[in-house]
Amino acid sequence: MRGVLLALLLLQATSLAAAERVVSLAPSLSEIVLELGATDKLVGVLDGGERPAALAHVPSVGRYGNLEMETLLALQPDLLLVWPGSVSAAQREQLQGFGIPMLVLEPRSLDELARQFLLIGERLGRPEAGRRLHDRFVAGLEALRTRYRRNEPLPVFYQVWDAPLYTVGGRQIISDALQVCGARNLFADLDLPAPKVSVEAVLQRDPALIITGDARQLQSWQRWPQLRAVRREQLRVLPDKGLERPSFQMLAATARLCEVLAPAR
């Protein structure tokens, strides 16, 4: 169903004039515009974390959770690139009321992300660039799947935060990145993007490896030596935040994830 919807969106995109004044309402979408070579069309961005140097000159329309509506409207955009979590439902409804065209994008898998390069490329008048990104991304994913395939997927607990304890659900793109690397998200059966779980649930499911972005968050697991990951010293730190930004750079971030998981074979 999602594939059919994307095909319809692509068909619609090709029938529309290319956008000339684009506001991106998520850092990952701003990166995709940059990767497509279309920064000349970017007239505003919503900030969240450090910007790429190539986007330093682009006006800000606020930060996550604090969209400056008047600033955005003054830029007179003819297209908004929207990540659903970057602006509230009320603000999205308000933007729709102004009649500004929107692309709402939230890939659930790496293959969906690849198809979004095609869609955004078409809408920004960069179809060839979108196709190149798509093809390189898909080829890179297939190479990673082949290299890191396991007969038995490695059960991994991906820790987002420790107090309270958060992980990623099965419909979150990081869960798919784990699968590409020959692993299995311990909580892939949960639909929420970032579900809160209990220590007891982790103990019951007994991961072979625990991974997080902060070494400090791993220390508390030493209190549970019955965990397979603790017993075998399979507690890992992922060194960067690239998996949290679904853009073309996520291919390299997924490769780094695979490298971190590989010694647990």
Secondary structure as GFF3:
##gff-version 3
##sequence-region A 1 265
A	DSSP	alpha_helix	2	15	.	.	.	ID=ss1
A	DSSP	beta_strand	22	25	.	.	.	ID=ss2
A	DSSP	alpha_helix	27	35	.	.	.	ID=ss3
A	DSSP	three_ten_helix	39	41	.	.	.	ID=ss4
A	DSSP	beta_strand	42	47	.	.	.	ID=ss5
A	DSSP	three_ten_helix	53	55	.	.	.	ID=ss6
A	DSSP	beta_strand	60	63	.	.	.	ID=ss7
A	DSSP	beta_strand	66	67	.	.	.	ID=ss8
A	DSSP	alpha_helix	69	74	.	.	.	ID=ss9
A	DSSP	beta_strand	79	82	.	.	.	ID=ss10
A	DSSP	three_ten_helix	84	86	.	.	.	ID=ss11
A	DSSP	alpha_helix	89	97	.	.	.	ID=ss12
A	DSSP	beta_strand	102	104	.	.	.	ID=ss13
A	DSSP	alpha_helix	110	123	.	.	.	ID=ss14
A	DSSP	alpha_helix	127	148	.	.	.	ID=ss15
A	DSSP	beta_strand	154	159	.	.	.	ID=ss16
A	DSSP	beta_strand	161	162	.	.	.	ID=ss17
A	DSSP	beta_strand	165	166	.	.	.	ID=ss18
A	DSSP	alpha_helix	173	180	.	.	.	ID=ss19
A	DSSP	beta_strand	183	185	.	.	.	ID=ss20
A	DSSP	alpha_helix	199	205	.	.	.	ID=ss21
A	DSSP	beta_strand	209	212	.	.	.	ID=ss22
A	DSSP	alpha_helix	215	218	.	.	.	ID=ss23
A	DSSP	three_ten_helix	219	223	.	.	.	ID=ss24
A	DSSP	alpha_helix	228	231	.	.	.	ID=ss25
A	DSSP	beta_strand	235	237	.	.	.	ID=ss26
A	DSSP	three_ten_helix	242	244	.	.	.	ID=ss27
A	DSSP	alpha_helix	250	261	.	.	.	ID=ss28
A	DSSP	three_ten_helix	262	264	.	.	.	ID=ss29
###
